[in-house]
């Protein structure tokens, strides 16, 4: 069940954005609700980790798909439901098009989607703008 989806276009390169995505411990610098994010290995499919949002317990996560400079799919586990986050990007001429999508799957997906929808929809554009600001501030090699 779809919770939220947002797309932006930027002059930041796919590599600049990728550098921000794979810097998991610093996700909290562009996601104000996030207190902690860590993974227990390399930034690749199959790696597990944890996230902690404000006013939530520590949540187990799994990177289920990672394609450098294109896609990251992460699952976060809640009771009887998982939240699936997609971060994708496509390089189009001199712009990078980035989409974040968040879905709930499982027995309680309707409950969690309803509970999270407004908050996620409101904060997603702001998070993406902060993330892009960090990406564009990087040195271009």
HELIX and SHEET records of a PDB file:
HELIX    1   1 UNK A   14  UNK A   21  1                                   8    
HELIX    2   2 UNK A   24  UNK A   29  5                                   6    
HELIX    3   3 UNK A  109  UNK A  136  1                                  28    
SHEET    1   A 7 UNK A   2  UNK A  10  0                                        
SHEET    2   A 7 UNK A  95  UNK A 106 -1                                        
SHEET    3   A 7 UNK A  81  UNK A  92 -1                                        
SHEET    4   A 7 UNK A  71  UNK A  78 -1                                        
SHEET    5   A 7 UNK A  59  UNK A  67 -1                                        
SHEET    6   A 7 UNK A  48  UNK A  53 -1                                        
SHEET    7   A 7 UNK A  34  UNK A  39 -1                                        
END                                                                             
